[in-house]
Amino acid sequence: MDAKMDEAPRRDHQPIRVWCLPEEKARIKANARDAGMSMSQYLRNVGMGYRIEGVIDAELVLQLVKINGDQGRLGGLLKLWLTNSEKLGSQDPDYMRRLIHGVLGRIVTMQGAMLKLVTEWRPKI
């Protein structure tokens, strides 16, 4: 970078005006937000040919957090069943086996859902 560019803030230099429609401005603003940048930084980077990489998609993270919570609850329930044999002594062993296999199946299903979300996710940019 040029030493002269480092001396003064960018706002002290010449701005570039870009004419666009309201829909275009909204899309640029959304793309900048998704990339974790200001509109100015986003447009400058795009104009200079830099590859824009988005930040983590908040919606995907929220879905994964919910699935993770489900996994934790199922794991806790399974742990309770396996460690509290005195409370389960009166239960039918075949019923408990089916129940535990069902919980394990649900955990595997949740893992599949998490994997699907992660593999199908694409940045919005």
DSSP file (Angstrom, degrees, kcal/mol; ACC not computed):
  #  RESIDUE AA STRUCTURE BP1 BP2  ACC     N-H-->O    O-->H-N    N-H-->O    O-->H-N    TCO  KAPPA ALPHA  PHI   PSI    X-CA   Y-CA   Z-CA
    1    1 A M              0   0    0      0, 0.0     2,-0.2     0, 0.0     5,-0.0   0.000 360.0 360.0 360.0 147.9    0.0    0.0    0.0
    2    2 A D    >>  -     0   0    0      1,-0.1     4,-1.0     2,-0.0     3,-0.6  -0.456 360.0-133.7 -70.6 138.2    1.2    3.5   -0.7
    3    3 A A  H 3> S+     0   0    0      1,-0.2     4,-0.8     2,-0.2     3,-0.4   0.841 105.3  59.1 -62.7 -33.3    2.5    5.4    2.3
    4    4 A K  H >> S+     0   0    0      1,-0.2     4,-0.8     2,-0.2     3,-0.5   0.843 100.7  55.7 -65.5 -32.7    0.4    8.5    1.4
    5    5 A M  H <4 S+     0   0    0     -3,-0.6    -1,-0.2     1,-0.2    -2,-0.2   0.818 104.4  53.9 -69.1 -29.4   -2.8    6.5    1.6
    6    6 A D  H 3< S+     0   0    0     -4,-1.0    -1,-0.2    -3,-0.4    -2,-0.2   0.694  97.7  67.0 -77.2 -18.8   -2.0    5.4    5.2
    7    7 A E  H << S+     0   0    0     -4,-0.8    -1,-0.2    -3,-0.5    -2,-0.2   0.897 103.9  34.6 -72.1 -41.8   -1.5    9.1    6.3
    8    8 A A  S  < S-     0   0    0     -4,-0.8    -1,-0.1    -3,-0.1     5,-0.0  -0.865  88.8-105.1-118.1 147.9   -5.1   10.3    6.0
    9    9 A P    >   -     0   0    0      0, 0.0     3,-1.8     0, 0.0     4,-0.2  -0.301  34.4-113.1 -64.7 155.1   -8.4    8.5    6.6
   10   10 A R  G >  S+     0   0    0      1,-0.3     3,-2.5     2,-0.2    -4,-0.0   0.836 113.1  68.0 -58.8 -33.9  -10.3    7.5    3.5
   11   11 A R  G 3  S+     0   0    0      1,-0.3    -1,-0.3     4,-0.0    -3,-0.0   0.693  92.0  62.0 -64.8 -14.6  -13.1   10.0    4.3
   12   12 A D  G <  S+     0   0    0     -3,-1.8    -1,-0.3     2,-0.1    -2,-0.2   0.489  99.3  71.8 -84.8  -2.9  -10.6   12.8    3.6
   13   13 A H  S <  S-     0   0    0     -3,-2.5    -3,-0.0    -4,-0.2     0, 0.0  -0.449 101.1 -67.2-106.0 179.8  -10.3   11.6    0.0
   14   14 A Q        -     0   0    0     -2,-0.2     2,-0.1     1,-0.1    -1,-0.1  -0.494  47.5-142.0 -72.1 126.0  -12.6   11.7   -3.0
   15   15 A P        -     0   0    0      0, 0.0     2,-0.5     0, 0.0    -1,-0.1  -0.477   9.4-131.5 -81.0 160.5  -15.7    9.6   -2.8
   16   16 A I        -     0   0    0     -2,-0.1     2,-0.4     2,-0.0     0, 0.0  -0.964  17.8-144.6-110.2 126.7  -17.1    7.7   -5.8
   17   17 A R        -     0   0    0     -2,-0.5     2,-0.5     2,-0.0     0, 0.0  -0.761  12.0-163.8 -92.7 136.4  -20.8    8.1   -6.4
   18   18 A V        -     0   0    0     -2,-0.4     2,-0.5     2,-0.0    -2,-0.0  -0.980   9.5-146.0-122.9 123.6  -22.8    5.2   -7.7
   19   19 A W        +     0   0    0     -2,-0.5     2,-0.3     0, 0.0    -2,-0.0  -0.764  35.0 150.1 -89.4 128.7  -26.2    5.6   -9.3
   20   20 A C        -     0   0    0     -2,-0.5    -2,-0.0     4,-0.0     0, 0.0  -0.980  45.8 -98.9-152.7 162.7  -28.5    2.7   -8.6
   21   21 A L     >  -     0   0    0     -2,-0.3     4,-2.6     1,-0.1     5,-0.2  -0.409  42.0-106.9 -77.5 159.6  -32.2    1.9   -8.2
   22   22 A P  H  > S+     0   0    0      0, 0.0     4,-2.4     0, 0.0     5,-0.2   0.876 122.1  51.9 -55.9 -38.4  -33.6    1.4   -4.6
   23   23 A E  H  > S+     0   0    0      2,-0.2     4,-2.1     1,-0.2     5,-0.1   0.896 109.9  49.0 -65.8 -38.7  -33.8   -2.3   -5.1
   24   24 A E  H  > S+     0   0    0      2,-0.2     4,-2.7     1,-0.2    -1,-0.2   0.912 110.9  49.8 -66.4 -41.8  -30.2   -2.4   -6.2
   25   25 A K  H  X S+     0   0    0     -4,-2.6     4,-2.8     1,-0.2    -2,-0.2   0.911 110.2  50.9 -62.3 -42.1  -29.1   -0.4   -3.2
   26   26 A A  H  X S+     0   0    0     -4,-2.4     4,-2.3    -5,-0.2    -1,-0.2   0.896 111.6  47.7 -63.3 -39.5  -31.1   -2.7   -0.9
   27   27 A R  H  X S+     0   0    0     -4,-2.1     4,-2.8     2,-0.2    -2,-0.2   0.914 112.1  48.8 -68.7 -41.6  -29.4   -5.7   -2.4
   28   28 A I  H  X S+     0   0    0     -4,-2.7     4,-2.6     2,-0.2    -2,-0.2   0.925 112.3  49.5 -61.5 -43.6  -25.9   -4.1   -2.1
   29   29 A K  H  X S+     0   0    0     -4,-2.8     4,-2.4     2,-0.2    -2,-0.2   0.908 112.3  47.3 -62.1 -42.5  -26.7   -3.2    1.5
   30   30 A A  H  X S+     0   0    0     -4,-2.3     4,-2.8     2,-0.2    -2,-0.2   0.906 112.1  49.9 -66.0 -41.7  -27.8   -6.8    2.2
   31   31 A N  H  X S+     0   0    0     -4,-2.8     4,-1.6     2,-0.2    -2,-0.2   0.904 111.3  49.2 -63.3 -40.6  -24.8   -8.3    0.5
   32   32 A A  H  <>S+     0   0    0     -4,-2.6     5,-3.0     2,-0.2     4,-0.5   0.920 112.1  48.4 -63.8 -43.6  -22.5   -6.0    2.5
   33   33 A R  H ><5S+     0   0    0     -4,-2.4     3,-1.3     1,-0.2    -2,-0.2   0.926 110.1  51.4 -61.4 -45.1  -24.2   -7.0    5.7
   34   34 A D  H 3<5S+     0   0    0     -4,-2.8    21,-2.6     1,-0.3    -1,-0.2   0.807 111.2  48.7 -63.0 -28.7  -24.0  -10.7    4.9
   35   35 A A  T 3<5S-     0   0    0     -4,-1.6    -1,-0.3    19,-0.3    -2,-0.2   0.509 115.8-117.2 -87.4  -4.9  -20.2  -10.2    4.3
   36   36 A G  T < 5S+     0   0    0     -3,-1.3     2,-0.3    -4,-0.5    -3,-0.2   0.826  75.6 116.5  74.8  31.4  -19.8   -8.3    7.6
   37   37 A M      < -     0   0    0     -5,-3.0    -1,-0.3    -6,-0.1    -2,-0.1  -0.848  69.6-105.6-128.3 162.1  -18.8   -5.1    5.9
   38   38 A S     >  -     0   0    0     -2,-0.3     4,-2.7     1,-0.1     5,-0.2  -0.437  40.8-109.4 -74.3 162.7  -20.0   -1.5    5.4
   39   39 A M  H  > S+     0   0    0      1,-0.2     4,-2.9     2,-0.2     5,-0.3   0.909 120.4  51.7 -60.7 -40.5  -21.4   -0.7    2.0
   40   40 A S  H  > S+     0   0    0      2,-0.2     4,-2.4     1,-0.2    -1,-0.2   0.939 112.0  44.4 -61.8 -48.2  -18.4    1.4    1.3
   41   41 A Q  H  > S+     0   0    0      2,-0.2     4,-2.5     1,-0.2    -1,-0.2   0.906 114.4  50.7 -63.6 -41.7  -15.9   -1.3    2.2
   42   42 A Y  H  X S+     0   0    0     -4,-2.7     4,-2.6     2,-0.2     5,-0.2   0.954 113.1  43.7 -61.2 -51.8  -18.0   -3.9    0.3
   43   43 A L  H  X S+     0   0    0     -4,-2.9     4,-2.7     1,-0.2    -1,-0.2   0.875 113.5  52.0 -64.4 -37.3  -18.2   -1.8   -2.9
   44   44 A R  H  X S+     0   0    0     -4,-2.4     4,-1.6    -5,-0.3    -1,-0.2   0.936 112.1  45.8 -63.3 -45.9  -14.5   -0.9   -2.7
   45   45 A N  H  <>S+     0   0    0     -4,-2.5     5,-2.6     2,-0.2     4,-0.3   0.906 114.6  46.9 -65.6 -41.6  -13.5   -4.5   -2.4
   46   46 A V  H ><5S+     0   0    0     -4,-2.6     3,-1.5     1,-0.2    -2,-0.2   0.934 112.3  51.1 -63.8 -45.2  -15.7   -5.6   -5.2
   47   47 A G  H 3<5S+     0   0    0     -4,-2.7    -1,-0.2     1,-0.3    -2,-0.2   0.783 108.8  51.0 -63.9 -27.9  -14.5   -2.8   -7.4
   48   48 A M  T 3<5S-     0   0    0     -4,-1.6    -1,-0.3    -5,-0.2    -2,-0.2   0.411 120.1-109.2 -91.6   2.7  -10.9   -3.7   -6.7
   49   49 A G  T < 5 +     0   0    0     -3,-1.5    -3,-0.2     1,-0.3     2,-0.2   0.614  64.2 152.3  85.8  12.8  -11.5   -7.3   -7.7
   50   50 A Y      < -     0   0    0     -5,-2.6     2,-0.4    -6,-0.2    -1,-0.3  -0.502  50.4-112.9 -75.5 146.5  -11.3   -8.9   -4.2
   51   51 A R        -     0   0    0     -2,-0.2     2,-0.6     1,-0.0    -1,-0.1  -0.660  29.3-140.5 -78.1 129.8  -13.2  -12.0   -3.6
   52   52 A I        -     0   0    0     -2,-0.4     2,-0.5    73,-0.1    73,-0.0  -0.818  17.1-169.8 -96.0 124.3  -16.0  -11.4   -1.0
   53   53 A E        -     0   0    0     -2,-0.6     2,-0.0   -18,-0.2    -2,-0.0  -0.962  18.3-130.2-115.7 129.4  -16.6  -14.1    1.5
   54   54 A G        -     0   0    0     -2,-0.5   -19,-0.3     1,-0.1     2,-0.1  -0.285  17.5-116.3 -74.4 158.2  -19.6  -13.9    3.7
   55   55 A V        -     0   0    0    -21,-2.6    -1,-0.1     1,-0.2   -19,-0.1  -0.363  59.0 -58.7 -81.7 172.8  -19.7  -14.3    7.4
   56   56 A I        -     0   0    0      1,-0.1     2,-0.5    -2,-0.1    -1,-0.2  -0.262  59.8-110.5 -57.5 135.0  -21.5  -17.2    9.0
   57   57 A D     >  -     0   0    0      1,-0.2     4,-2.2    -3,-0.1     5,-0.2  -0.559  21.5-150.8 -69.9 117.9  -25.2  -17.2    8.1
   58   58 A A  H  > S+     0   0    0     -2,-0.5     4,-2.3     1,-0.2    -1,-0.2   0.847  94.6  54.7 -62.3 -35.5  -27.1  -16.3   11.3
   59   59 A E  H  > S+     0   0    0      2,-0.2     4,-2.2     1,-0.2    -1,-0.2   0.915 108.6  48.1 -66.2 -42.1  -30.2  -18.4   10.2
   60   60 A L  H  > S+     0   0    0      1,-0.2     4,-2.5     2,-0.2    -2,-0.2   0.922 110.8  51.2 -62.6 -43.7  -28.1  -21.5    9.7
   61   61 A V  H  X S+     0   0    0     -4,-2.2     4,-2.4     1,-0.2    -2,-0.2   0.908 108.8  51.5 -61.1 -41.9  -26.4  -21.0   13.1
   62   62 A L  H  X S+     0   0    0     -4,-2.3     4,-2.1     2,-0.2    -1,-0.2   0.913 110.5  48.2 -62.1 -43.2  -29.8  -20.7   14.8
   63   63 A Q  H  X S+     0   0    0     -4,-2.2     4,-2.2     1,-0.2    -2,-0.2   0.911 112.5  48.7 -63.4 -41.5  -31.0  -23.9   13.2
   64   64 A L  H  X S+     0   0    0     -4,-2.5     4,-2.7     1,-0.2    -2,-0.2   0.868 108.8  53.6 -67.2 -35.5  -27.9  -25.7   14.3
   65   65 A V  H  X S+     0   0    0     -4,-2.4     4,-2.2     2,-0.2    -1,-0.2   0.907 109.1  49.1 -64.4 -41.3  -28.2  -24.4   17.8
   66   66 A K  H  X S+     0   0    0     -4,-2.1     4,-2.1     2,-0.2    -2,-0.2   0.927 112.9  46.5 -63.8 -44.2  -31.8  -25.7   18.0
   67   67 A I  H  X S+     0   0    0     -4,-2.2     4,-2.6     1,-0.2    -2,-0.2   0.908 110.5  53.4 -64.5 -40.7  -30.7  -29.1   16.7
   68   68 A N  H  X S+     0   0    0     -4,-2.7     4,-2.4     1,-0.2    -1,-0.2   0.890 107.4  51.8 -61.2 -39.2  -27.8  -29.1   19.2
   69   69 A G  H  X S+     0   0    0     -4,-2.2     4,-2.4     2,-0.2    -1,-0.2   0.911 109.4  49.4 -62.3 -42.8  -30.2  -28.4   22.0
   70   70 A D  H  X S+     0   0    0     -4,-2.1     4,-2.6     1,-0.2     5,-0.2   0.914 110.2  51.3 -61.3 -42.7  -32.3  -31.4   20.9
   71   71 A Q  H  X S+     0   0    0     -4,-2.6     4,-2.7     1,-0.2    -2,-0.2   0.917 109.8  49.8 -60.5 -43.7  -29.2  -33.5   20.8
   72   72 A G  H  X S+     0   0    0     -4,-2.4     4,-2.5     2,-0.2    -1,-0.2   0.909 111.3  47.9 -62.7 -43.2  -28.3  -32.5   24.3
   73   73 A R  H  X S+     0   0    0     -4,-2.4     4,-2.3     2,-0.2    -2,-0.2   0.920 113.8  46.8 -65.2 -43.3  -31.7  -33.3   25.7
   74   74 A L  H  X S+     0   0    0     -4,-2.6     4,-2.4     2,-0.2    -2,-0.2   0.911 112.9  49.4 -65.0 -41.3  -31.8  -36.7   24.0
   75   75 A G  H  X S+     0   0    0     -4,-2.7     4,-2.5    -5,-0.2    -2,-0.2   0.901 111.1  49.8 -63.9 -40.5  -28.3  -37.5   25.2
   76   76 A G  H  X S+     0   0    0     -4,-2.5     4,-2.4     2,-0.2    -2,-0.2   0.901 110.9  49.2 -64.3 -41.2  -29.2  -36.4   28.8
   77   77 A L  H  X S+     0   0    0     -4,-2.3     4,-2.3     2,-0.2    -2,-0.2   0.917 111.9  48.7 -63.7 -43.5  -32.3  -38.6   28.7
   78   78 A L  H  X S+     0   0    0     -4,-2.4     4,-2.3     2,-0.2    -2,-0.2   0.910 110.9  50.3 -62.7 -42.6  -30.3  -41.5   27.4
   79   79 A K  H  X S+     0   0    0     -4,-2.5     4,-2.1     1,-0.2     5,-0.2   0.913 109.2  52.0 -62.4 -42.4  -27.7  -41.0   30.1
   80   80 A L  H  X S+     0   0    0     -4,-2.4     4,-1.8     1,-0.2    -1,-0.2   0.923 110.8  48.0 -59.2 -44.9  -30.4  -40.9   32.8
   81   81 A W  H  < S+     0   0    0     -4,-2.3    -1,-0.2     1,-0.2    -2,-0.2   0.900 114.7  45.1 -63.4 -40.6  -31.9  -44.2   31.6
   82   82 A L  H  < S+     0   0    0     -4,-2.3     3,-0.2     1,-0.2    -1,-0.2   0.775 120.3  37.8 -78.0 -25.7  -28.5  -45.9   31.5
   83   83 A T  H  < S+     0   0    0     -4,-2.1     2,-0.5     1,-0.2     3,-0.2   0.637 106.6  63.7-100.9 -15.6  -27.3  -44.7   34.9
   84   84 A N    >X  +     0   0    0     -4,-1.8     4,-1.1    -5,-0.2     3,-0.8  -0.428  55.3 148.7-106.0  57.4  -30.4  -44.8   36.9
   85   85 A S  H 3>  +     0   0    0     -2,-0.5     4,-0.6     1,-0.2    -1,-0.2   0.785  66.2  63.3 -64.8 -26.6  -31.1  -48.5   36.8
   86   86 A E  H 34 S+     0   0    0     -3,-0.2     3,-0.4     1,-0.2    -1,-0.2   0.864 104.8  46.4 -67.8 -33.1  -32.7  -48.6   40.2
   87   87 A K  H <4 S+     0   0    0     -3,-0.8     3,-0.3     1,-0.2    -1,-0.2   0.753 115.9  46.5 -75.7 -23.3  -35.5  -46.3   39.0
   88   88 A L  H >< S+     0   0    0     -4,-1.1     3,-1.9     1,-0.2    -1,-0.2   0.427  80.9 101.3 -98.5   0.8  -35.9  -48.4   35.9
   89   89 A G  T 3< S+     0   0    0     -4,-0.6    -1,-0.2    -3,-0.4    -2,-0.1   0.809  82.4  50.3 -56.2 -32.5  -35.9  -51.8   37.7
   90   90 A S  T 3  S+     0   0    0     -3,-0.3    -1,-0.3    -4,-0.2     2,-0.2   0.543  92.1 100.1 -85.4  -6.0  -39.7  -52.1   37.5
   91   91 A Q  S <  S-     0   0    0     -3,-1.9    -3,-0.0     1,-0.1     3,-0.0  -0.486  86.0-102.0 -81.2 149.9  -39.7  -51.4   33.7
   92   92 A D     >  -     0   0    0     -2,-0.2     4,-2.4     1,-0.1     5,-0.2  -0.571  27.1-141.2 -67.9 123.4  -40.0  -54.1   31.1
   93   93 A P  H  > S+     0   0    0      0, 0.0     4,-2.4     0, 0.0     5,-0.2   0.856 100.8  51.9 -58.5 -37.7  -36.5  -54.7   29.7
   94   94 A D  H  > S+     0   0    0      2,-0.2     4,-2.2     1,-0.2     5,-0.2   0.906 110.2  48.9 -66.1 -39.9  -37.8  -55.2   26.1
   95   95 A Y  H  > S+     0   0    0      2,-0.2     4,-2.5     1,-0.2    -1,-0.2   0.929 112.5  47.8 -63.3 -44.9  -39.8  -51.9   26.3
   96   96 A M  H  X S+     0   0    0     -4,-2.4     4,-2.9     1,-0.2     5,-0.2   0.889 109.9  52.9 -64.6 -39.1  -36.7  -50.0   27.6
   97   97 A R  H  X S+     0   0    0     -4,-2.4     4,-2.5    -5,-0.2    -1,-0.2   0.927 111.6  45.7 -61.5 -45.5  -34.5  -51.5   24.9
   98   98 A R  H  X S+     0   0    0     -4,-2.2     4,-2.2     2,-0.2    -2,-0.2   0.903 113.5  50.3 -63.7 -41.0  -37.0  -50.3   22.2
   99   99 A L  H  X S+     0   0    0     -4,-2.5     4,-2.2     2,-0.2    -2,-0.2   0.924 111.9  46.5 -63.7 -45.1  -37.2  -46.9   23.9
  100  100 A I  H  X S+     0   0    0     -4,-2.9     4,-2.6     1,-0.2    -2,-0.2   0.901 111.9  50.9 -65.5 -41.0  -33.4  -46.6   24.0
  101  101 A H  H  X S+     0   0    0     -4,-2.5     4,-2.4    -5,-0.2    -1,-0.2   0.876 108.9  52.9 -64.0 -35.7  -33.0  -47.7   20.4
  102  102 A G  H  X S+     0   0    0     -4,-2.2     4,-2.2     2,-0.2    -2,-0.2   0.914 109.6  47.5 -63.6 -42.7  -35.7  -45.1   19.5
  103  103 A V  H  X S+     0   0    0     -4,-2.2     4,-2.3     2,-0.2    -2,-0.2   0.919 111.7  50.1 -64.7 -43.4  -33.7  -42.4   21.2
  104  104 A L  H  X S+     0   0    0     -4,-2.6     4,-2.2     1,-0.2    -2,-0.2   0.900 110.0  51.4 -61.2 -40.1  -30.5  -43.5   19.5
  105  105 A G  H  X S+     0   0    0     -4,-2.4     4,-2.3     1,-0.2    -1,-0.2   0.895 108.8  50.9 -62.2 -40.2  -32.3  -43.4   16.2
  106  106 A R  H  X S+     0   0    0     -4,-2.2     4,-2.5     2,-0.2    -2,-0.2   0.889 108.4  52.0 -65.3 -38.6  -33.5  -39.9   16.9
  107  107 A I  H  X S+     0   0    0     -4,-2.3     4,-2.3     2,-0.2    -2,-0.2   0.924 110.0  48.4 -62.9 -44.2  -30.0  -38.8   17.7
  108  108 A V  H  X S+     0   0    0     -4,-2.2     4,-2.1     2,-0.2    -2,-0.2   0.897 110.5  52.0 -62.6 -40.0  -28.8  -40.3   14.4
  109  109 A T  H  X S+     0   0    0     -4,-2.3     4,-2.2     2,-0.2    -2,-0.2   0.917 109.6  49.3 -61.6 -43.4  -31.6  -38.5   12.6
  110  110 A M  H  X S+     0   0    0     -4,-2.5     4,-2.4     1,-0.2    -2,-0.2   0.891 108.8  52.3 -63.7 -39.7  -30.6  -35.2   14.2
  111  111 A Q  H  X S+     0   0    0     -4,-2.3     4,-2.4     1,-0.2    -1,-0.2   0.901 109.2  50.6 -62.6 -39.4  -27.0  -35.7   13.2
  112  112 A G  H  X S+     0   0    0     -4,-2.1     4,-2.4     2,-0.2    -2,-0.2   0.893 109.0  51.2 -63.7 -39.9  -28.2  -36.3    9.6
  113  113 A A  H  X S+     0   0    0     -4,-2.2     4,-2.3     2,-0.2    -2,-0.2   0.902 110.6  48.6 -64.8 -40.7  -30.2  -33.0    9.8
  114  114 A M  H  X S+     0   0    0     -4,-2.4     4,-2.3     2,-0.2    -2,-0.2   0.930 111.8  49.0 -64.1 -44.6  -27.2  -31.1   11.0
  115  115 A L  H  X S+     0   0    0     -4,-2.4     4,-2.6     1,-0.2     5,-0.2   0.901 110.6  51.2 -61.9 -41.1  -25.0  -32.6    8.3
  116  116 A K  H  X S+     0   0    0     -4,-2.4     4,-2.2     2,-0.2    -1,-0.2   0.923 109.8  49.4 -63.0 -44.9  -27.6  -31.7    5.6
  117  117 A L  H  X S+     0   0    0     -4,-2.3     4,-1.0     1,-0.2    -2,-0.2   0.917 114.4  44.9 -60.0 -43.5  -27.8  -28.1    6.8
  118  118 A V  H  < S+     0   0    0     -4,-2.3     3,-0.2     1,-0.2    -2,-0.2   0.908 115.6  45.2 -70.1 -41.7  -24.0  -27.7    6.8
  119  119 A T  H  < S+     0   0    0     -4,-2.6    -1,-0.2     1,-0.2    -2,-0.2   0.806 116.0  45.7 -75.2 -27.8  -23.5  -29.4    3.4
  120  120 A E  H  < S+     0   0    0     -4,-2.2    -1,-0.2    -5,-0.2    -2,-0.2   0.602  87.5 110.2 -88.9 -11.2  -26.3  -27.6    1.6
  121  121 A W     <  +     0   0    0     -4,-1.0    -4,-0.0    -3,-0.2    -3,-0.0  -0.441  42.4 176.8 -69.0 133.2  -25.4  -24.1    3.0
  122  122 A R        -     0   0    0     -2,-0.2    -2,-0.0     0, 0.0    -3,-0.0  -0.995  36.3-103.0-131.9 139.6  -24.1  -21.7    0.5
  123  123 A P        -     0   0    0      0, 0.0   -67,-0.1     0, 0.0   -88,-0.0  -0.271  25.6-128.3 -58.3 150.1  -23.1  -18.1    1.2
  124  124 A K              0   0    0      1,-0.2   -89,-0.1   -90,-0.1   -90,-0.0   0.511 360.0 360.0 -77.5  -4.7  -25.7  -15.6   -0.1
  125  125 A I              0   0    0    -91,-0.1    -1,-0.2   -94,-0.1   -73,-0.1   0.450 360.0 360.0 -90.7 360.0  -23.1  -13.7   -1.9
